[in-house]
Amino acid sequence: MQTDDGVHSIRKQSYLFQVQPMAGLNYSLVHQESYREKDTGNTGFAQKVNAETFQQIEADLGVSLSSDWILGG
């Protein structure tokens, strides 16, 4: 569709849609070794840090809905 001032509008080409299922699985692992700080000034504030391990699992599910559009006239 075109108006008198030359501006074009968006027109739907058809009513057909594409539906696509989506699925995903993500696994993350972070490990930090233990360590001990050096107390070079004999202040007594040096820390001993224990080892840590973090794990995470994420599952994603969804649907993608798409269609074609024509711009202009």
N, C-alpha and C positions, 0 to 999 in steps of 0.2 A: 504494500500500500504506500502511495506517495501523496503527501499533502501539497497544497498550493505553494508553500514556501520552500519546497524541495527537500524536506526532512523525510527520511525513510524510517519506517517502523519495522519491528521484528515480526516475522510471520512464521507460524508453525508449518513445517513441510508435511508431516504426517503424524498420525497418532500412534505410531509404532514405537515401543520402548524396548531397550535392552536391559535385562535384569541379570546381574552376575553375582554369584555368591563369593564372599571373600573370607578367608581364614588365615590366621597366622599364629605362630608359636615362637616366642623369644625366650632365651635362657641367658642369664648373666651370672658371672662368677668373678668376685674380686677378693684377692687374698693379699694380706699385708703381713710380712714377717715380723717377728718380735725384734726389739732392739733395746739397748741401754745407752743413755746419754753419758758422756764423759763429764765428770765433775772436776774440771781443771783448776778451779779456784777453791776447792774443798769447802763449798758452801753448803753441801748436804741437800741441794735441790735437784740433783740429777734424777731423771725418771727412768723407770724400767717399764717398757710398753710391751704387753703380751701380743701374740699373733692373733689376727682376726680374719675370719672368712665370712663373706656375705654372698648369698645365692638368691636369685629371683627368677621365677617362671611367670611369663605373661601369655595368656591366650586371648586372641582377638577373633571375633566373628562379626560379619556384617553383610550388607547387600548394597551393590552399586546399581543405581537406576540411571540410564542415560538415553538420550535421543538426539537426532540431528535437527538443526535449526537453519533457516535461510535468513540472511540479513539483506535488507534492501528489497527492491521490487522488480 
